[in-house]
Amino acid sequence: MKNTAIAIDLAKSVFEVGISDRPGHVAESYRLTRADLGPFMAKRQATTVVMEACSSAHYWGRAFQGYGHEVKLLPAIYVRPYVRRNKTDRTDVKGMLEAWRNSDIVPVPVKTESQQQLTALHRVRSGWMEARTKRLNAARGLLREFGMIFPLGPALLVGRIDALVVDPDSALPLALRELLRQLMMEVGELETRVRQVEQQLKALAAETPVVARLITIPGIGLLTATALVGFVGDVERFPSCRHFASYLGLTPSEHSSGSRRRLGRISKQGDVYLRTLLIHGARSVLVSARSKTDPDRFQMWALQLQRQYGYNKASVAVANKLARIVWAVWKSGRCFESRPQIPT
């Protein structure tokens, strides 16, 4: 069974299973229902199980690991080139087995239940924040059509709209008053839900020691720290801090040929949500550094970047630096220690 590998095309109801006894050959094929898949894998001798990192993959990965199998989750985007001709469940299985032979494709680690709890909270919170922004923008657009303009930012918008709705002398048409009131009620409900999710994140963070260490880094707060732990999982799989920054899409894209090397903008690979949080954290570092009379070495470096390249480019560069510091703090097990500015 040394060279045996089992590839499974995950689905909602019917799963395609292919068993390979040697590279490039599928010896057995099965179509199993959800109820039959678990008992089938429990009876198989421990071997390598290959699946795409898609919906329910981490759940099945934990289940198969409990049966003694070694689970390898492959990124779906890298499996697709190995699927020849028409896409079917059987060709998907064959493609997974072929992709598994490519040592350059790095498997995705199986997430634990606690990590999936963190990712679920972040995804739901992000969706509610997006819905809140849509409601506020809808209210702004409606009021703008009647010549009512408000400053940017949601802090005071809800209160001002509520005042317009209840003011009988305002220029707001009567037909829109109830509509805007309903919009603001939805915004309030969404904000309440977001606060509840953040309380749950705080409770889960208290049970995760690495979160407390990551929060000591400037620009890394509760949201960023818990998101990194939930989405990244194990930082040990990155051999260096540059690999980690590249995984987050914060390193330059490259278009090189021969002796000519061309580096462009950041690659923007990886998870958009994590990259967004780190860039927001970098902006907070720049704002904090400008307000300090005696910035430390890291903040002074960030300010020099801003003066040389501008605010936006400096924010991305600082986000890259934050990713590297996160890798170092996470791997070393020590908290971040700021260094004073070197006297000149």
C-alpha positions as a Markdown table, in Angstrom:
| # | Residue | x | y | z |
|---|---|---|---|---|
| 1 | Met | 0.0 | 0.0 | 0.0 |
| 2 | Lys | 3.1 | 2.3 | -0.1 |
| 3 | Asn | 2.3 | 3.7 | -3.5 |
| 4 | Thr | -1.5 | 3.6 | -3.1 |
| 5 | Ala | -3.4 | 6.9 | -3.2 |
| 6 | Ile | -7.1 | 7.6 | -2.9 |
| 7 | Ala | -8.6 | 10.6 | -4.7 |
| 8 | Ile | -12.1 | 11.8 | -3.8 |
| 9 | Asp | -14.2 | 14.3 | -5.7 |
| 10 | Leu | -16.3 | 15.9 | -3.0 |
| 11 | Ala | -19.9 | 16.7 | -3.6 |
| 12 | Lys | -23.2 | 17.2 | -1.7 |
| 13 | Ser | -24.7 | 13.8 | -2.2 |
| 14 | Val | -22.6 | 11.5 | -4.5 |
| 15 | Phe | -18.8 | 11.2 | -4.2 |
| 16 | Glu | -16.5 | 9.8 | -6.9 |
| 17 | Val | -13.6 | 7.8 | -5.4 |
| 18 | Gly | -10.6 | 6.6 | -7.4 |
| 19 | Ile | -7.9 | 4.3 | -6.0 |
| 20 | Ser | -4.5 | 4.4 | -7.7 |
| 21 | Asp | -2.1 | 1.5 | -7.2 |
| 22 | Arg | 0.7 | 3.2 | -9.1 |
| 23 | Pro | 1.4 | 6.6 | -10.5 |
| 24 | Gly | -0.7 | 7.5 | -13.5 |
| 25 | His | -3.1 | 4.5 | -13.1 |
| 26 | Val | -6.6 | 4.3 | -11.5 |
| 27 | Ala | -7.2 | 0.7 | -10.5 |
| 28 | Glu | -10.6 | 1.0 | -8.9 |
| 29 | Ser | -13.5 | 3.5 | -9.1 |
| 30 | Tyr | -16.5 | 3.9 | -6.9 |
| 31 | Arg | -19.5 | 6.2 | -6.7 |
| 32 | Leu | -20.6 | 6.5 | -3.0 |
| 33 | Thr | -23.3 | 8.3 | -1.2 |
| 34 | Arg | -22.6 | 10.6 | 1.8 |
| 35 | Ala | -23.7 | 7.9 | 4.2 |
| 36 | Asp | -21.4 | 5.3 | 2.6 |
| 37 | Leu | -18.2 | 7.4 | 2.2 |
| 38 | Gly | -17.3 | 7.3 | 5.9 |
| 39 | Pro | -17.6 | 3.5 | 6.5 |
| 40 | Phe | -15.8 | 2.9 | 3.2 |
| 41 | Met | -12.8 | 5.0 | 4.2 |
| 42 | Ala | -12.8 | 3.5 | 7.7 |
| 43 | Lys | -12.3 | 0.0 | 6.2 |
| 44 | Arg | -9.5 | 1.0 | 3.9 |
| 45 | Gln | -5.9 | 0.5 | 5.0 |
| 46 | Ala | -4.2 | 3.8 | 6.0 |
| 47 | Thr | -2.9 | 5.6 | 2.9 |
| 48 | Thr | -2.7 | 9.0 | 1.3 |
| 49 | Val | -6.1 | 10.7 | 0.5 |
| 50 | Val | -6.1 | 13.5 | -2.1 |
| 51 | Met | -8.9 | 16.0 | -2.3 |
| 52 | Glu | -9.5 | 19.5 | -3.6 |
| 53 | Ala | -9.5 | 22.2 | -0.9 |
| 54 | Cys | -13.2 | 23.1 | -1.4 |
| 55 | Ser | -16.5 | 23.1 | 0.5 |
| 56 | Ser | -16.6 | 20.5 | 3.3 |
| 57 | Ala | -12.9 | 19.4 | 2.5 |
| 58 | His | -11.7 | 20.2 | 6.0 |
| 59 | Tyr | -14.6 | 18.3 | 7.6 |
| 60 | Trp | -13.8 | 15.2 | 5.6 |
| 61 | Gly | -10.1 | 15.7 | 6.1 |
| 62 | Arg | -10.5 | 15.6 | 9.9 |
| 63 | Ala | -12.7 | 12.5 | 9.6 |
| 64 | Phe | -10.2 | 10.6 | 7.4 |
| 65 | Gln | -7.3 | 11.6 | 9.6 |
| 66 | Gly | -9.3 | 10.0 | 12.4 |
| 67 | Tyr | -9.2 | 6.7 | 10.4 |
| 68 | Gly | -5.4 | 6.9 | 10.1 |
| 69 | His | -5.1 | 8.3 | 6.6 |
| 70 | Glu | -2.8 | 11.1 | 5.5 |
| 71 | Val | -4.9 | 13.8 | 4.0 |
| 72 | Lys | -3.6 | 16.1 | 1.3 |
| 73 | Leu | -5.8 | 19.0 | 0.2 |
| 74 | Leu | -4.8 | 20.5 | -3.2 |
| 75 | Pro | -5.8 | 24.1 | -4.3 |
| 76 | Ala | -8.6 | 23.6 | -6.9 |
| 77 | Ile | -7.0 | 26.3 | -9.2 |
| 78 | Tyr | -3.9 | 24.1 | -9.5 |
| 79 | Val | -5.8 | 20.9 | -10.1 |
| 80 | Arg | -7.9 | 22.2 | -13.0 |
| 81 | Pro | -5.0 | 22.2 | -15.6 |
| 82 | Tyr | -4.7 | 18.4 | -15.1 |
| 83 | Val | -8.3 | 17.7 | -16.0 |
| 84 | Arg | -8.2 | 16.6 | -19.7 |
| 85 | Arg | -11.0 | 17.3 | -22.2 |
| 86 | Asn | -14.5 | 17.3 | -20.7 |
| 87 | Lys | -15.0 | 17.8 | -17.0 |
| 88 | Thr | -16.6 | 14.9 | -15.2 |
| 89 | Asp | -16.3 | 13.5 | -11.7 |
| 90 | Arg | -14.1 | 10.7 | -13.0 |
| 91 | Thr | -11.7 | 13.1 | -14.9 |
| 92 | Asp | -11.6 | 15.3 | -11.8 |
| 93 | Val | -10.4 | 12.3 | -9.8 |
| 94 | Lys | -7.8 | 11.6 | -12.4 |
| 95 | Gly | -6.7 | 15.2 | -12.4 |
| 96 | Met | -6.2 | 15.2 | -8.7 |
| 97 | Leu | -4.0 | 12.1 | -8.8 |
| 98 | Glu | -1.9 | 13.7 | -11.6 |
| 99 | Ala | -1.6 | 17.0 | -9.7 |
| 100 | Trp | -0.5 | 15.2 | -6.6 |
| 101 | Arg | 2.5 | 14.0 | -8.5 |
| 102 | Asn | 3.7 | 17.6 | -8.9 |
| 103 | Ser | 5.9 | 18.4 | -6.0 |
| 104 | Asp | 5.6 | 22.1 | -6.7 |
| 105 | Ile | 1.9 | 22.1 | -5.6 |
| 106 | Val | 1.9 | 22.8 | -1.9 |
| 107 | Pro | -1.1 | 21.2 | -0.1 |
| 108 | Val | -3.5 | 23.2 | 2.1 |
| 109 | Pro | -3.3 | 22.1 | 5.8 |
| 110 | Val | -6.5 | 20.7 | 7.2 |
| 111 | Lys | -8.1 | 23.2 | 9.5 |
| 112 | Thr | -9.1 | 22.3 | 13.1 |
| 113 | Glu | -12.7 | 23.0 | 14.3 |
| 114 | Ser | -11.5 | 26.0 | 16.3 |
| 115 | Gln | -9.9 | 27.5 | 13.2 |
| 116 | Gln | -13.1 | 27.0 | 11.2 |
| 117 | Gln | -15.0 | 28.7 | 14.0 |
| 118 | Leu | -12.8 | 31.8 | 13.6 |
| 119 | Thr | -13.1 | 31.8 | 9.9 |
| 120 | Ala | -16.9 | 31.4 | 10.0 |
| 121 | Leu | -17.2 | 34.4 | 12.4 |
| 122 | His | -15.0 | 36.5 | 10.2 |
| 123 | Arg | -16.9 | 35.6 | 7.0 |
| 124 | Val | -20.3 | 36.3 | 8.6 |
| 125 | Arg | -19.1 | 39.6 | 10.1 |
| 126 | Ser | -17.6 | 40.7 | 6.8 |
| 127 | Gly | -21.0 | 40.0 | 5.1 |
| 128 | Trp | -22.9 | 42.0 | 7.6 |
| 129 | Met | -20.4 | 44.9 | 7.3 |
| 130 | Glu | -20.9 | 44.8 | 3.6 |
| 131 | Ala | -24.7 | 44.9 | 4.0 |
| 132 | Arg | -24.4 | 47.8 | 6.4 |
| 133 | Thr | -22.3 | 49.8 | 4.0 |
| 134 | Lys | -24.9 | 49.1 | 1.2 |
| 135 | Arg | -27.7 | 50.4 | 3.4 |
| 136 | Leu | -25.8 | 53.6 | 4.3 |
| 137 | Asn | -24.8 | 54.2 | 0.7 |
| 138 | Ala | -28.4 | 53.7 | -0.4 |
| 139 | Ala | -29.6 | 56.3 | 2.2 |
| 140 | Arg | -26.9 | 58.7 | 1.0 |
| 141 | Gly | -27.9 | 58.3 | -2.6 |
| 142 | Leu | -31.6 | 58.9 | -1.9 |
| 143 | Leu | -30.9 | 62.0 | 0.1 |
| 144 | Arg | -28.4 | 63.3 | -2.5 |
| 145 | Glu | -31.2 | 63.3 | -5.1 |
| 146 | Phe | -33.1 | 65.8 | -2.9 |
| 147 | Gly | -30.0 | 68.1 | -2.4 |
| 148 | Met | -29.1 | 66.8 | 1.1 |
| 149 | Ile | -25.3 | 66.1 | 1.3 |
| 150 | Phe | -23.6 | 64.6 | 4.3 |
| 151 | Pro | -19.9 | 64.3 | 5.2 |
| 152 | Leu | -18.2 | 61.0 | 4.6 |
| 153 | Gly | -18.1 | 58.5 | 7.4 |
| 154 | Pro | -20.9 | 56.5 | 9.1 |
| 155 | Ala | -20.3 | 57.9 | 12.6 |
| 156 | Leu | -22.8 | 60.8 | 12.4 |
| 157 | Leu | -24.9 | 59.8 | 9.4 |
| 158 | Val | -27.4 | 57.6 | 11.2 |
| 159 | Gly | -28.2 | 60.3 | 13.9 |
| 160 | Arg | -28.6 | 63.0 | 11.2 |
| 161 | Ile | -30.9 | 60.9 | 9.1 |
| 162 | Asp | -33.0 | 60.0 | 12.2 |
| 163 | Ala | -33.3 | 63.7 | 13.0 |
| 164 | Leu | -34.4 | 64.5 | 9.5 |
| 165 | Val | -37.1 | 61.8 | 9.6 |
| 166 | Val | -38.7 | 63.0 | 12.8 |
| 167 | Asp | -38.3 | 66.8 | 12.0 |
| 168 | Pro | -41.7 | 67.9 | 10.6 |
| 169 | Asp | -40.1 | 71.0 | 9.1 |
| 170 | Ser | -37.3 | 69.3 | 7.1 |
| 171 | Ala | -37.3 | 69.2 | 3.3 |
| 172 | Leu | -37.5 | 65.4 | 3.3 |
| 173 | Pro | -40.5 | 64.2 | 1.4 |
| 174 | Leu | -43.1 | 62.3 | 3.5 |
| 175 | Ala | -42.9 | 59.3 | 1.2 |
| 176 | Leu | -39.2 | 58.8 | 2.0 |
| 177 | Arg | -39.4 | 59.2 | 5.8 |
| 178 | Glu | -40.7 | 55.7 | 6.6 |
| 179 | Leu | -38.3 | 54.2 | 4.0 |
| 180 | Leu | -35.2 | 55.9 | 5.5 |
| 181 | Arg | -36.4 | 54.9 | 9.0 |
| 182 | Gln | -36.5 | 51.3 | 8.0 |
| 183 | Leu | -33.0 | 51.6 | 6.4 |
| 184 | Met | -31.6 | 53.0 | 9.6 |
| 185 | Met | -33.3 | 50.3 | 11.7 |
| 186 | Glu | -31.6 | 47.7 | 9.5 |
| 187 | Val | -28.2 | 49.5 | 10.0 |
| 188 | Gly | -28.8 | 49.4 | 13.8 |
| 189 | Glu | -29.6 | 45.7 | 13.7 |
| 190 | Leu | -26.5 | 44.9 | 11.6 |
| 191 | Glu | -24.3 | 46.9 | 14.0 |
| 192 | Thr | -25.7 | 45.0 | 16.9 |
| 193 | Arg | -24.9 | 41.7 | 15.2 |
| 194 | Val | -21.4 | 42.8 | 14.4 |
| 195 | Arg | -20.7 | 43.7 | 18.0 |
| 196 | Gln | -22.0 | 40.3 | 19.1 |
| 197 | Val | -19.6 | 38.6 | 16.7 |
| 198 | Glu | -16.7 | 40.7 | 18.0 |
| 199 | Gln | -17.5 | 39.6 | 21.5 |
| 200 | Gln | -17.4 | 35.9 | 20.3 |
| 201 | Leu | -14.1 | 36.6 | 18.7 |
| 202 | Lys | -12.7 | 38.0 | 22.0 |
| 203 | Ala | -13.9 | 34.9 | 23.8 |
| 204 | Leu | -12.2 | 32.6 | 21.3 |
| 205 | Ala | -9.0 | 34.8 | 21.3 |
| 206 | Ala | -8.7 | 34.4 | 25.0 |
| 207 | Glu | -8.4 | 30.6 | 24.5 |
| 208 | Thr | -5.7 | 31.1 | 21.8 |
| 209 | Pro | -2.2 | 32.1 | 23.2 |
| 210 | Val | -0.8 | 33.1 | 19.8 |
| 211 | Val | -3.5 | 35.8 | 19.4 |
| 212 | Ala | -2.2 | 37.5 | 22.5 |
| 213 | Arg | 1.3 | 37.6 | 21.0 |
| 214 | Leu | 0.2 | 38.9 | 17.6 |
| 215 | Ile | -1.7 | 41.7 | 19.2 |
| 216 | Thr | 1.5 | 43.1 | 20.6 |
| 217 | Ile | 2.6 | 44.0 | 17.0 |
| 218 | Pro | 1.7 | 47.6 | 16.0 |
| 219 | Gly | -1.2 | 47.6 | 13.5 |
| 220 | Ile | -2.3 | 44.1 | 14.5 |
| 221 | Gly | -5.6 | 44.1 | 16.5 |
| 222 | Leu | -8.1 | 41.5 | 17.5 |
| 223 | Leu | -9.7 | 41.2 | 14.0 |
| 224 | Thr | -6.4 | 40.8 | 12.2 |
| 225 | Ala | -4.9 | 38.4 | 14.7 |
| 226 | Thr | -7.8 | 36.1 | 14.9 |
| 227 | Ala | -8.2 | 36.1 | 11.1 |
| 228 | Leu | -4.6 | 35.1 | 10.7 |
| 229 | Val | -4.9 | 32.3 | 13.1 |
| 230 | Gly | -8.1 | 31.1 | 11.5 |
| 231 | Phe | -7.2 | 31.4 | 7.8 |
| 232 | Val | -3.5 | 30.6 | 8.0 |
| 233 | Gly | -3.6 | 27.9 | 10.6 |
| 234 | Asp | 0.0 | 26.7 | 10.9 |
| 235 | Val | 2.8 | 29.2 | 10.1 |
| 236 | Glu | 5.4 | 26.5 | 10.2 |
| 237 | Arg | 4.6 | 25.6 | 6.7 |
| 238 | Phe | 6.2 | 28.8 | 5.4 |
| 239 | Pro | 10.0 | 28.4 | 5.3 |
| 240 | Ser | 10.6 | 32.2 | 5.5 |
| 241 | Cys | 8.9 | 35.5 | 6.2 |
| 242 | Arg | 9.1 | 36.3 | 2.5 |
| 243 | His | 7.2 | 33.1 | 1.6 |
| 244 | Phe | 4.5 | 34.2 | 4.1 |
| 245 | Ala | 4.3 | 37.7 | 2.6 |
| 246 | Ser | 4.1 | 36.1 | -0.9 |
| 247 | Tyr | 1.3 | 33.8 | 0.3 |
| 248 | Leu | -0.7 | 37.0 | 1.3 |
| 249 | Gly | 0.0 | 38.6 | -2.1 |
| 250 | Leu | 2.1 | 41.4 | -0.7 |
| 251 | Thr | 5.3 | 40.8 | -2.7 |
| 252 | Pro | 5.9 | 42.1 | -6.3 |
| 253 | Ser | 4.6 | 40.2 | -9.3 |
| 254 | Glu | 7.3 | 39.1 | -11.7 |
| 255 | His | 7.5 | 39.0 | -15.5 |
| 256 | Ser | 11.0 | 38.0 | -16.3 |
| 257 | Ser | 12.7 | 36.3 | -19.2 |
| 258 | Gly | 16.3 | 35.5 | -19.8 |
| 259 | Ser | 18.7 | 37.9 | -18.1 |
| 260 | Arg | 16.0 | 40.6 | -17.8 |
| 261 | Arg | 14.1 | 40.7 | -14.6 |
| 262 | Arg | 10.9 | 42.7 | -14.3 |
| 263 | Leu | 9.2 | 43.3 | -11.0 |
| 264 | Gly | 5.7 | 44.9 | -11.0 |
| 265 | Arg | 3.0 | 45.7 | -8.5 |
| 266 | Ile | 2.1 | 43.3 | -5.7 |
| 267 | Ser | 0.7 | 40.0 | -6.9 |
| 268 | Lys | -2.5 | 40.2 | -4.9 |
| 269 | Gln | -2.5 | 36.4 | -4.6 |
| 270 | Gly | -4.0 | 34.7 | -1.6 |
| 271 | Asp | -6.9 | 35.8 | 0.6 |
| 272 | Val | -8.2 | 39.3 | -0.1 |
| 273 | Tyr | -9.7 | 39.7 | 3.4 |
| 274 | Leu | -6.3 | 39.1 | 5.1 |
| 275 | Arg | -4.5 | 41.4 | 2.8 |
| 276 | Thr | -7.1 | 44.1 | 3.4 |
| 277 | Leu | -6.8 | 43.8 | 7.2 |
| 278 | Leu | -3.0 | 44.1 | 7.0 |
| 279 | Ile | -3.1 | 47.2 | 4.8 |
| 280 | His | -5.6 | 48.8 | 7.2 |
| 281 | Gly | -3.2 | 47.9 | 10.0 |
| 282 | Ala | -0.3 | 49.5 | 8.1 |
| 283 | Arg | -2.3 | 52.7 | 7.7 |
| 284 | Ser | -2.9 | 52.8 | 11.4 |
| 285 | Val | 0.8 | 52.5 | 11.9 |
| 286 | Leu | 1.4 | 55.5 | 9.7 |
| 287 | Val | -1.2 | 57.6 | 11.5 |
| 288 | Ser | 0.2 | 56.6 | 14.9 |
| 289 | Ala | 3.7 | 57.4 | 13.9 |
| 290 | Arg | 2.8 | 60.9 | 12.7 |
| 291 | Ser | 1.3 | 61.7 | 16.0 |
| 292 | Lys | 4.3 | 60.6 | 18.1 |
| 293 | Thr | 7.1 | 63.0 | 19.1 |
| 294 | Asp | 9.6 | 60.1 | 19.5 |
| 295 | Pro | 8.6 | 57.3 | 17.1 |
| 296 | Asp | 10.5 | 54.0 | 17.4 |
| 297 | Arg | 12.7 | 52.5 | 14.7 |
| 298 | Phe | 9.8 | 50.7 | 12.9 |
| 299 | Gln | 7.6 | 53.8 | 12.9 |
| 300 | Met | 10.5 | 56.0 | 11.7 |
| 301 | Trp | 11.1 | 53.6 | 8.8 |
| 302 | Ala | 7.4 | 53.8 | 7.9 |
| 303 | Leu | 7.4 | 57.6 | 7.9 |
| 304 | Gln | 10.5 | 57.7 | 5.7 |
| 305 | Leu | 8.7 | 55.4 | 3.2 |
| 306 | Gln | 5.7 | 57.7 | 3.2 |
| 307 | Arg | 7.8 | 60.8 | 2.5 |
| 308 | Gln | 9.7 | 59.0 | -0.3 |
| 309 | Tyr | 6.9 | 57.1 | -2.1 |
| 310 | Gly | 3.6 | 58.5 | -0.9 |
| 311 | Tyr | 0.9 | 57.3 | 1.5 |
| 312 | Asn | -0.6 | 54.5 | -0.5 |
| 313 | Lys | 2.7 | 52.8 | -1.6 |
| 314 | Ala | 4.0 | 53.2 | 1.9 |
| 315 | Ser | 0.9 | 51.5 | 3.4 |
| 316 | Val | 1.4 | 48.4 | 1.2 |
| 317 | Ala | 5.2 | 48.3 | 2.0 |
| 318 | Val | 4.4 | 48.6 | 5.7 |
| 319 | Ala | 1.8 | 45.8 | 5.3 |
| 320 | Asn | 4.5 | 43.6 | 3.8 |
| 321 | Lys | 6.7 | 44.4 | 6.8 |
| 322 | Leu | 3.9 | 43.6 | 9.2 |
| 323 | Ala | 3.4 | 40.2 | 7.5 |
| 324 | Arg | 7.1 | 39.4 | 8.0 |
| 325 | Ile | 6.9 | 40.5 | 11.7 |
| 326 | Val | 3.8 | 38.3 | 12.2 |
| 327 | Trp | 5.7 | 35.3 | 10.8 |
| 328 | Ala | 8.7 | 36.0 | 13.1 |
| 329 | Val | 6.5 | 36.5 | 16.2 |
| 330 | Trp | 4.3 | 33.6 | 15.5 |
| 331 | Lys | 7.2 | 31.2 | 14.9 |
| 332 | Ser | 9.5 | 32.3 | 17.7 |
| 333 | Gly | 6.7 | 32.3 | 20.3 |
| 334 | Arg | 7.8 | 35.7 | 21.7 |
| 335 | Cys | 6.0 | 39.0 | 21.8 |
| 336 | Phe | 6.9 | 41.9 | 19.7 |
| 337 | Glu | 9.5 | 44.2 | 21.2 |
| 338 | Ser | 9.8 | 47.7 | 19.7 |
| 339 | Arg | 13.3 | 49.1 | 19.3 |
| 340 | Pro | 14.1 | 52.7 | 19.9 |
| 341 | Gln | 15.3 | 54.9 | 17.1 |
| 342 | Ile | 19.0 | 54.9 | 16.4 |
| 343 | Pro | 20.5 | 58.3 | 17.4 |
| 344 | Thr | 22.2 | 60.1 | 14.6 |
